[in-house]
Structure formats: C-alpha cells, structure tokens
Amino acid sequence: MAFADHPTLHPLNWVRDLRAQVPRKAVRDLLNRMRYGRDAPLSDELIHVDPLEVEYTYCGAQHLRRPHSGMIVPGDWDLERREIAKNTKLQSCVLHYEQGMPWRDTPLFARLMREISEGKRPDDCGSAEELDARYAALDRVFEETRQRGRLLSRAELPDYFRREHGGILLHVARDGSLLRASGGAHRFAIARILKLPSMPAQLGAVHMEALLGGHLSRLRSAPQKT
C-alpha cells in the first residue's frame, strides 16, 4: 500500500491527521456503518452538487464544521439558515467577476482589512498586499476553471490529503437540501458564477431524516462525462 495513495498514513502527515481529527472520523465512520449500514455517510466524503441548487447558508448556534463531516445530527439545527445571496464573499465575487469591480473596492476586502487592523490574520493574510496576492491567485483559479469547465476535486490537487477534505463544505438538511458552511466559499462562488452543472464538495453534517430518506444517493452520483 503506497503512501502516495494513502497520504493520511504517511508519517509526515500524522500531525495533520490529528488536526483534521482523522482518528475520530475513522471511528465515526465505523460506528455509522455498524448502525446504519452501507449507505451511512463517510467523513470527508466526496459529493457532487449543482451549485445553483444551494440556496442557503447554515448559520446555527451549533458549530458544525469540517471536524463534523459525516456526522448524523438530529434536531432542528438545519432550520437555522439564511439566503445564500446575502453572503458577503459571494456578493463580492459577483461584483468582481461579473461587474469588474476591483477586489480592493469590494465589501469583502473592506471587512478583511478591518480584521487585519484588529490584529487578526484572515485567510492567513496580514496586509493589503498579502490580500492582493491571495485574490490574484483566486483570479487564476477562476480563469482555469472557466477554461476547463469544471472544478477539480481534492484528489486532483497536489496537496491531496483525504477524500474531499478541504473542499466546499455542505451540510445536508432533513429534506435533502444543501446548506453551505464555512470552507470553500470562494470556490463555491466561482462554480456558481460560472454556472457549472456540477461541482465536487465535502460532505458536512447530515440530518437524520435526510439519511433515512435516502437523500445521500443522488449526491454520490458523479456527473456523466460528455
């Protein structure tokens, strides 16, 4: 078994495994399969989604992020949402890519600069120049995606680690609808602006009713290649 095929097993990635809570996720996967059978969700699982079908952002008090990927969660957490169009990152990407607004004039850039002035490092940036470099790189991703006609999955990237870990994070609500969560916001915006028919995403938390209703099966279907 080659380390290149299973990077989570490589000794150089053991610290990363702990930060990503891979051991805990592996136990969760095992317990989910024992309780719910072969159709149970997997942590960091790759799903395929039409970006235009994602209409809401999860905004609940219950923190559900990447470490909760594949977790089956009952209750009303999935009802705490807001319209995706109100997301500042999405709004700013639309202003930049569709209306030609410079990044420095977008609401997102202004917000990030406020955070930097408070001593924070949003997106690991500590100055306007570092933000410029980050968004220049994002522009290259946008153009490459436009030319390619699709977003790459995590397995197709040089820093591949585990399944779709680090991808666009989406929770699955009780009715099978998808709630965008923290993680991959810019890539999601690119897929949506380009109106891609499908995009790869990382499975987030799954509502119990969504699992019992069989809603995961359609998300697992890879788009047909033309």
FIRO-208099 format. One line per field, with one value per residue: residue in one letter; x, z, y of N, C-alpha, C in turn. Coordinates in Angstrom, 1 decimal, padded with zeros to 4 digits. Atoms other than C-alpha are relative to their C-alpha. Example, Ala and Ser with C-alpha at 12.3 -4.5 7.8 and 13.67 -1.06 7.14 Angstrom:
FIRO-208099
residuo	[A,S]
nu	[000.9,-000.9]
nw	[000.0,000.0]
nv	[-001.2,-001.1]
cau	[012.3,013.7]
caw	[007.8,007.1]
cav	[-004.5,-001.1]
cu	[000.9,-000.8]
cw	[000.0,000.8]
cv	[001.2,001.1]
//
This chain:
FIRO-208099
residuo	[M,A,F,A,D,H,P,T,L,H,P,L,N,W,V,R,D,L,R,A,Q,V,P,R,K,A,V,R,D,L,L,N,R,M,R,Y,G,R,D,A,P,L,S,D,E,L,I,H,V,D,P,L,E,V,E,Y,T,Y,C,G,A,Q,H,L,R,R,P,H,S,G,M,I,V,P,G,D,W,D,L,E,R,R,E,I,A,K,N,T,K,L,Q,S,C,V,L,H,Y,E,Q,G,M,P,W,R,D,T,P,L,F,A,R,L,M,R,E,I,S,E,G,K,R,P,D,D,C,G,S,A,E,E,L,D,A,R,Y,A,A,L,D,R,V,F,E,E,T,R,Q,R,G,R,L,L,S,R,A,E,L,P,D,Y,F,R,R,E,H,G,G,I,L,L,H,V,A,R,D,G,S,L,L,R,A,S,G,G,A,H,R,F,A,I,A,R,I,L,K,L,P,S,M,P,A,Q,L,G,A,V,H,M,E,A,L,L,G,G,H,L,S,R,L,R,S,A,P,Q,K,T]
nu	[000.9,-000.9,000.3,000.6,001.4,000.7,-000.8,000.3,-000.9,-001.4,-000.4,000.0,001.3,000.6,000.4,001.1,001.1,000.5,000.7,001.2,000.8,000.2,000.3,001.3,000.9,-000.1,000.9,001.4,000.4,000.2,001.2,001.1,000.3,000.6,001.4,000.9,-000.3,-001.0,000.4,-000.3,-001.0,-001.4,-000.7,-000.8,000.5,000.2,001.4,000.1,001.1,000.2,-000.1,001.1,001.0,-000.3,000.7,-000.1,-001.2,000.3,-000.4,000.4,-000.8,-000.8,-001.2,-000.1,-001.1,-000.7,-000.1,001.3,000.3,000.5,000.7,001.4,000.5,001.5,000.4,000.4,-001.2,000.0,001.0,-000.7,-000.7,000.3,-000.1,-001.4,-000.3,-000.4,-001.4,-000.9,-001.0,000.7,000.3,-001.2,-000.4,000.9,-000.5,-001.3,-000.1,001.1,000.1,-001.3,-000.5,-001.3,000.2,-000.1,001.3,001.2,000.3,-000.8,-001.4,000.1,000.2,-001.3,-000.9,000.4,-000.5,-001.5,-000.3,000.2,-001.0,000.3,-000.6,001.0,-000.6,-001.4,-000.6,-000.2,-000.1,000.7,-000.8,000.2,001.4,-000.2,-000.6,000.9,001.1,-000.6,000.0,001.4,000.3,-000.6,000.9,001.3,-000.3,-000.3,001.2,000.9,-000.5,000.1,001.4,000.4,-000.9,-000.7,000.2,-001.2,-000.8,-000.8,-000.9,-001.3,000.0,001.0,-000.3,000.9,001.3,000.2,-000.3,-000.4,000.8,001.1,000.7,001.4,000.8,001.3,001.2,000.9,000.7,-001.0,-000.6,-001.4,-000.3,-001.5,-000.7,-001.3,-000.9,000.2,001.0,-000.4,000.2,001.4,000.4,-000.5,000.9,001.3,-000.1,-000.3,001.2,-000.5,001.1,-000.3,-001.3,-000.3,000.1,-000.2,001.2,000.0,000.9,001.2,001.1,000.4,001.1,-000.6,-000.6,001.1,000.8,-000.8,-000.4,-001.4,-000.3,-000.1,-001.2,-001.1,000.0,-000.9,000.6,-000.4,-000.9,000.4]
nw	[000.0,000.1,-000.7,000.9,000.2,-001.3,-000.7,-001.4,-000.6,000.1,-001.2,000.0,-000.1,-001.2,-000.7,000.7,-000.3,-001.3,000.2,000.8,-000.8,000.8,-000.8,-000.5,001.2,000.4,-001.0,000.3,001.2,-000.4,-000.7,000.9,000.9,-000.9,-000.4,001.1,001.2,001.0,000.5,-001.0,000.5,-000.4,-000.3,001.1,001.2,001.2,000.5,001.2,-000.2,000.8,-000.8,000.0,-000.9,-001.3,-000.1,-001.3,-000.8,-001.3,-001.0,-001.3,-001.2,-000.1,000.9,000.8,001.0,000.6,-000.9,-000.1,001.3,-000.1,-001.3,000.2,-001.1,-000.1,-000.6,000.8,000.4,001.4,000.3,-000.2,001.3,000.6,001.4,000.5,000.7,-000.9,-000.5,000.4,001.0,001.3,000.5,000.5,001.2,001.1,000.3,000.6,001.3,000.9,000.2,000.2,-001.2,-000.6,-001.3,-001.1,-000.2,-000.4,-001.5,-000.6,-000.2,-001.1,-001.2,-000.3,-000.4,-001.4,-000.9,-000.1,-000.9,-001.3,-000.4,000.5,001.3,000.8,001.1,-000.2,000.6,-001.0,000.6,001.3,001.0,-000.1,000.5,001.4,000.5,-000.1,001.0,001.3,000.2,000.2,001.4,000.9,-000.1,000.7,001.4,000.3,-000.1,001.1,001.1,-000.2,-000.1,-001.2,-001.1,-000.3,-001.3,-000.8,000.4,001.2,-000.4,-000.5,-001.5,-000.4,-001.3,-000.4,000.6,000.4,-001.1,000.5,001.1,-000.3,-001.1,000.1,-000.9,000.6,-000.8,-000.1,001.3,001.1,000.5,-000.4,-000.7,000.1,-001.2,000.1,000.7,001.5,000.5,001.3,001.1,000.2,000.8,001.4,000.6,000.2,001.0,001.3,000.2,000.3,-000.2,-001.2,-000.6,-001.1,-001.3,-001.2,-000.8,-001.4,-000.9,000.7,-000.8,-000.1,001.0,001.4,000.2,000.1,001.2,001.1,000.8,000.3,001.2,001.1,-000.1,000.3,001.5,000.7,001.2,001.2,000.8,001.3]
nv	[-001.2,-001.2,-001.2,-000.9,000.3,-000.2,-001.0,-000.1,001.0,-000.4,-000.6,-001.5,-000.6,000.4,-001.2,-000.4,000.9,-000.4,-001.3,000.2,001.0,001.2,001.2,-000.1,000.2,001.4,000.7,-000.4,000.8,001.4,000.0,-000.3,001.2,001.1,-000.4,-000.4,000.8,-000.4,-001.3,-001.1,-001.0,000.1,-001.3,-000.6,000.6,-000.8,000.0,-000.8,-000.9,-001.1,-001.2,-000.8,000.5,-000.3,-001.3,-000.5,000.2,000.4,-001.1,000.4,-000.2,001.2,-000.1,001.2,-000.4,001.2,001.1,000.7,000.6,001.3,000.2,000.0,-000.9,-000.2,-001.3,-001.1,-000.8,-000.3,-001.1,-001.3,-000.2,-001.3,000.1,000.0,-001.3,-001.0,000.3,-001.1,000.5,000.2,-001.4,-000.7,000.8,-000.4,-001.4,000.0,000.8,-000.3,-001.5,-000.6,-000.8,000.4,000.7,-001.0,-000.8,000.8,000.0,001.0,-000.6,-000.9,000.7,000.6,-001.0,-000.3,001.1,-000.2,-001.2,000.5,000.9,001.3,000.4,000.7,000.8,000.0,-001.2,-001.1,-001.4,-000.2,000.6,001.4,000.3,-000.2,001.2,001.1,-000.1,000.2,001.4,000.4,-000.3,001.1,001.2,-000.3,000.2,001.4,000.7,-000.4,000.7,001.4,000.3,000.7,-000.1,001.2,000.6,-000.1,001.1,-000.4,-001.1,000.5,000.1,001.0,000.5,001.1,-000.1,-001.4,-000.9,-001.3,-000.4,-000.8,000.8,-000.1,000.8,000.5,-000.3,001.1,000.2,000.2,-001.3,-000.2,-001.2,-000.3,-000.2,-000.7,000.8,000.1,-001.0,-000.6,001.0,000.1,-001.1,000.2,001.0,-000.6,-001.1,000.7,000.9,001.4,000.9,000.8,-000.3,000.9,-000.7,000.9,000.3,-000.5,000.7,000.6,000.1,001.3,000.3,000.1,001.4,001.0,-000.2,000.4,-001.2,000.0,000.8,-000.9,-000.8,000.8,000.3,-000.9,-000.5,000.7,-000.7,-000.1]
cau	[000.0,001.7,001.9,001.1,-002.2,-003.0,-001.4,-003.1,-000.8,002.4,004.4,004.8,001.1,000.5,000.3,-002.1,-004.2,-004.6,-005.5,-008.1,-009.4,-008.9,-008.7,-012.0,-013.6,-012.4,-014.2,-017.3,-017.3,-017.1,-019.9,-022.1,-021.7,-022.5,-025.7,-027.0,-025.4,-023.5,-025.4,-024.2,-022.2,-018.5,-016.4,-014.8,-016.9,-016.9,-020.4,-021.5,-023.7,-025.3,-024.1,-027.2,-029.3,-027.6,-029.9,-029.0,-026.0,-026.1,-026.0,-026.9,-025.6,-024.4,-020.9,-020.9,-017.6,-015.1,-014.5,-018.2,-018.1,-020.2,-021.8,-025.5,-027.3,-031.0,-032.9,-033.7,-030.2,-030.9,-033.7,-031.2,-030.2,-030.1,-030.3,-027.0,-027.3,-026.7,-023.2,-020.5,-018.0,-020.5,-021.6,-018.1,-017.2,-020.2,-019.1,-015.6,-016.2,-019.5,-019.2,-015.5,-015.1,-011.5,-011.1,-010.0,-013.4,-015.5,-017.2,-015.2,-011.8,-013.0,-014.1,-010.8,-008.9,-010.9,-010.0,-006.3,-006.4,-007.7,-004.7,-006.2,-004.9,-008.0,-007.1,-003.6,-003.1,-001.7,-001.7,-003.4,-000.5,-001.0,-004.7,-003.8,-001.7,-004.3,-007.0,-004.7,-004.3,-008.1,-008.4,-006.1,-008.3,-011.4,-009.8,-008.5,-011.9,-013.7,-011.4,-011.6,-015.4,-015.3,-013.7,-011.1,-011.7,-009.3,-007.9,-006.7,-004.7,-001.1,-001.9,-004.4,-004.8,-008.0,-011.1,-012.6,-011.2,-010.7,-013.3,-016.5,-018.3,-022.0,-024.4,-027.5,-030.8,-033.7,-035.3,-032.0,-031.4,-027.9,-026.6,-023.2,-020.9,-017.6,-015.0,-014.5,-016.6,-014.6,-014.6,-018.3,-018.8,-016.7,-018.8,-022.0,-020.9,-019.7,-023.0,-021.1,-023.6,-021.8,-019.1,-017.2,-017.9,-017.1,-020.0,-020.7,-023.2,-026.2,-029.6,-031.0,-034.1,-032.0,-030.2,-033.4,-035.0,-032.2,-031.1,-027.4,-027.7,-028.2,-025.3,-023.0,-023.7,-020.8,-021.8,-021.8,-018.8,-019.6]
caw	[000.0,-001.2,000.9,-002.2,-002.5,001.3,002.4,005.8,006.6,005.8,008.9,007.7,007.8,011.3,012.8,010.1,010.8,014.4,013.4,010.9,013.6,011.3,014.0,015.5,012.0,011.3,014.5,013.5,010.0,011.6,014.0,011.3,009.1,012.1,012.9,009.5,007.0,003.8,002.9,006.0,005.3,005.4,006.9,004.3,001.6,-001.9,-003.1,-006.4,-006.4,-008.7,-007.3,-008.3,-006.1,-003.0,-001.8,001.9,004.3,007.6,010.5,013.5,017.1,016.9,015.4,012.6,010.6,008.9,012.0,011.9,008.4,008.1,011.5,011.6,013.6,014.6,015.8,014.3,013.5,009.8,010.1,011.1,007.7,005.7,002.0,000.1,-001.8,001.4,001.9,001.7,-000.1,-002.8,-003.2,-003.6,-006.1,-008.2,-008.0,-009.1,-011.8,-013.2,-012.8,-013.0,-009.5,-008.2,-005.2,-003.1,-003.6,-002.6,000.8,001.4,001.1,003.4,006.0,005.8,006.2,009.4,010.8,010.0,011.8,014.8,014.8,013.1,010.1,007.9,005.4,006.8,005.4,007.4,005.0,001.9,-000.2,001.0,000.3,-003.2,-003.8,-002.5,-004.8,-007.7,-007.2,-006.9,-010.3,-011.8,-010.4,-011.8,-015.3,-015.2,-014.1,-016.8,-019.4,-018.0,-017.5,-014.1,-010.6,-009.7,-006.8,-003.9,-005.2,-008.4,-006.5,-005.4,-001.7,-001.7,001.8,002.5,000.4,-000.2,003.0,002.4,-000.3,-000.4,002.8,002.5,005.2,004.3,005.7,006.6,003.1,001.2,000.6,001.0,003.4,002.6,005.6,006.4,004.0,000.2,-000.1,-003.0,-005.0,-004.4,-005.7,-008.8,-009.5,-009.1,-011.2,-014.0,-013.7,-013.7,-014.0,-011.1,-008.6,-006.1,-002.4,001.0,002.9,006.1,008.8,007.7,009.2,010.5,008.3,005.2,005.8,006.4,003.4,001.1,000.0,000.0,-003.0,-005.5,-004.1,-004.6,-008.3,-010.3,-013.3,-016.7,-018.8,-022.2]
cav	[000.0,003.2,006.3,008.3,006.6,007.0,010.2,010.1,007.1,008.9,009.8,013.4,013.8,012.4,015.9,016.9,013.8,014.9,018.5,017.2,014.7,011.8,009.1,010.4,010.5,006.9,005.7,007.7,006.0,002.6,003.3,004.8,001.7,-000.6,001.4,002.4,000.0,000.5,003.7,005.6,008.8,008.8,011.6,013.9,012.1,013.5,014.5,016.1,019.1,021.6,024.9,026.7,024.4,025.6,028.4,028.8,029.2,027.4,030.0,028.0,028.3,024.7,024.8,022.3,022.5,020.2,018.1,017.2,015.8,012.7,013.2,012.3,015.0,015.0,018.1,021.5,022.7,022.7,025.2,027.9,029.3,032.5,033.1,032.4,035.7,037.6,036.1,038.8,036.6,035.6,039.2,040.4,037.6,038.6,042.3,041.4,038.7,039.9,043.7,044.2,045.8,045.7,043.4,046.4,048.1,045.1,044.8,041.6,043.4,046.1,043.6,041.7,044.9,045.7,042.3,042.9,046.3,044.4,042.2,039.2,037.3,036.4,033.7,033.9,037.4,040.3,043.2,044.6,043.4,039.8,040.0,041.3,038.2,035.9,037.3,037.3,033.6,033.2,035.0,032.4,029.6,031.4,031.5,028.0,026.7,028.7,027.2,023.7,023.8,022.2,022.5,020.0,017.6,017.5,014.2,016.0,018.6,018.4,018.8,015.9,014.6,012.6,012.1,015.6,017.1,020.8,021.0,023.1,022.1,021.4,020.2,018.1,019.3,017.0,017.4,016.8,020.5,021.7,024.3,026.0,026.0,027.6,026.3,026.7,029.9,031.3,028.1,027.8,031.3,030.5,027.4,029.4,032.4,030.1,028.1,024.8,021.9,020.1,020.7,018.5,019.2,017.8,016.2,018.0,017.1,015.0,015.4,012.1,012.4,013.0,009.7,007.8,009.4,008.2,011.7,010.8,008.5,011.4,013.3,010.4,010.1,011.5,013.7,012.0,012.9,014.3]
cu	[000.9,-000.5,-000.7,-001.5,-000.8,000.8,-000.2,000.9,001.5,000.4,000.1,-001.3,-000.7,-000.5,-001.3,-001.2,-000.7,-000.8,-001.4,-000.9,-000.3,-000.2,-001.5,-001.0,000.0,-000.9,-001.5,-000.5,-000.4,-001.3,-001.2,-000.4,-000.6,-001.5,-000.9,000.3,000.9,-000.3,000.3,001.0,001.4,000.6,000.8,-000.4,-000.1,-001.5,000.1,-001.2,-000.1,000.1,-001.2,-001.2,000.3,-000.5,000.2,001.4,-000.5,000.5,-000.4,001.0,000.9,001.1,000.1,001.0,000.6,000.1,-001.3,-000.5,-000.4,-000.8,-001.5,-000.6,-001.5,-000.2,-000.3,001.1,-000.1,-001.0,000.6,000.9,-000.4,000.3,001.5,000.3,000.4,001.4,000.9,001.0,-000.6,-000.3,001.2,000.6,-000.8,000.4,001.3,-000.1,-001.1,-000.1,001.3,000.5,001.3,-000.2,000.1,-001.2,-001.1,-000.2,000.8,001.4,-000.1,-000.2,001.3,001.0,-000.3,000.5,001.5,000.4,-000.3,001.0,-000.2,000.7,-001.1,000.6,001.5,000.7,000.1,000.2,-000.8,000.7,-000.2,-001.4,000.0,000.5,-000.9,-001.1,000.5,000.1,-001.4,-000.4,000.5,-000.9,-001.3,000.2,000.3,-001.3,-000.9,000.5,-000.2,-001.5,-000.4,001.0,000.7,-000.4,001.3,001.0,000.9,001.0,001.3,000.0,-001.1,000.4,-001.0,-001.4,-000.2,000.2,000.6,-000.8,-001.1,-000.9,-001.5,-000.7,-001.3,-001.1,-001.0,-000.7,001.0,000.5,001.3,000.3,001.5,000.5,001.3,001.0,-000.3,-001.0,000.3,-000.2,-001.5,-000.5,000.4,-000.9,-001.4,000.0,000.1,-001.2,000.4,-001.2,000.2,001.3,000.3,-000.1,000.3,-001.3,000.2,-000.8,-001.2,-001.1,-000.5,-001.1,000.4,000.6,-001.1,-000.8,000.8,000.5,001.5,000.3,000.2,001.3,001.3,000.2,000.9,-000.7,000.5,001.0,-000.5,001.1]
cw	[000.0,000.8,-000.9,-000.2,001.3,000.8,001.5,000.8,000.1,001.3,000.0,000.1,001.3,000.8,-000.7,000.2,001.3,-000.1,-000.7,000.7,-000.8,000.8,000.5,-001.2,-000.4,000.9,-000.4,-001.3,000.4,000.7,-000.8,-000.8,000.9,000.3,-001.2,-001.3,-001.0,-000.5,001.0,-000.6,000.5,000.3,-001.2,-001.4,-001.1,-000.5,-001.3,000.0,-001.1,000.8,000.1,000.8,001.4,000.3,001.4,000.6,001.4,001.0,001.4,001.1,000.2,-001.0,-000.7,-001.2,-000.5,000.9,000.2,-001.3,000.2,001.2,-000.3,001.2,-000.1,000.5,-001.1,-000.5,-001.4,-000.4,000.2,-001.2,-000.4,-001.5,-000.5,-000.6,001.0,000.5,-000.6,-001.0,-001.4,-000.6,-000.6,-001.2,-001.2,-000.4,-000.8,-001.4,-001.0,-000.4,-000.1,001.2,000.5,001.3,001.1,000.3,000.4,001.5,000.7,000.4,001.2,001.4,000.5,000.5,001.5,000.9,000.2,000.9,001.4,000.5,-000.4,-001.3,-000.8,-001.2,000.0,-000.7,001.1,-000.5,-001.3,-001.1,000.0,-000.5,-001.6,-000.7,000.1,-001.0,-001.4,-000.3,-000.2,-001.5,-001.0,000.1,-000.7,-001.5,-000.4,000.1,-001.1,-001.3,000.0,000.0,001.2,001.1,000.2,001.4,000.7,-000.5,-001.3,000.3,000.7,001.5,000.5,001.3,000.3,-000.7,-000.6,001.1,-000.6,-001.1,000.5,000.9,-000.1,001.0,-000.7,000.9,-000.1,-001.4,-001.1,-000.5,000.6,000.6,-000.1,001.4,-000.2,-000.7,-001.5,-000.5,-001.3,-001.1,-000.2,-000.8,-001.5,-000.7,-000.3,-001.1,-001.4,-000.4,-000.4,000.3,001.3,000.6,001.1,001.3,001.1,000.8,001.4,000.9,-000.8,001.0,000.0,-001.0,-001.4,-000.2,-000.2,-001.3,-001.3,-000.9,-000.3,-001.3,-001.2,000.1,-000.3,-001.4,-000.7,-001.3,-001.2,-000.8,-001.4,-001.0]
cv	[001.2,001.2,001.0,-000.2,000.2,001.0,000.2,-001.0,000.4,000.7,001.5,000.6,-000.4,001.2,000.6,-000.9,000.4,001.3,-000.2,-001.1,-001.3,-001.3,000.0,-000.3,-001.5,-000.8,000.3,-000.8,-001.4,-000.1,000.3,-001.2,-001.1,000.3,000.1,-000.7,000.7,001.4,001.2,000.9,-000.3,001.4,000.4,-000.6,001.0,-000.2,000.9,000.8,001.0,001.3,000.9,-000.5,000.3,001.4,000.6,-000.3,-000.4,001.1,-000.3,000.2,-001.3,000.0,-001.3,000.4,-001.3,-001.2,-000.8,-000.7,-001.4,-000.3,000.0,000.7,000.2,001.4,001.0,000.9,000.5,001.1,001.4,000.3,001.4,-000.2,000.2,001.3,001.1,-000.2,001.0,-000.5,-000.2,001.3,000.6,-000.7,000.4,001.4,000.0,-000.7,000.4,001.5,000.7,000.8,-000.5,-000.6,001.0,000.8,-000.9,000.0,-001.1,000.5,000.9,-000.7,-000.7,001.0,000.5,-001.0,000.1,001.1,-000.4,-001.0,-001.4,-000.3,-000.8,-000.6,000.1,001.2,001.1,001.4,000.0,-000.7,-001.6,-000.4,000.1,-001.3,-001.2,000.1,-000.1,-001.5,-000.5,000.4,-001.0,-001.3,000.2,-000.3,-001.4,-000.9,000.4,-000.7,-001.5,-000.4,-000.7,000.4,-001.3,-000.5,000.1,-001.1,000.4,001.1,-000.5,-000.2,-001.0,-000.6,-001.2,000.3,001.4,001.0,001.3,000.6,001.0,-000.7,000.3,-000.9,-000.5,000.1,-001.2,-000.4,-000.3,001.3,000.2,001.4,000.2,000.3,000.7,-001.0,000.0,001.0,000.6,-000.9,-000.2,001.2,-000.1,-000.9,000.6,001.1,-000.6,-000.9,-001.4,-000.9,-000.8,000.5,-001.0,000.7,-001.1,-000.1,000.5,-000.8,-000.4,-000.1,-001.5,-000.4,000.0,-001.4,-001.0,000.2,-000.3,001.2,000.0,-000.6,001.0,000.8,-000.8,-000.3,001.0,000.5,-000.8,000.8,000.1,000.1]
//
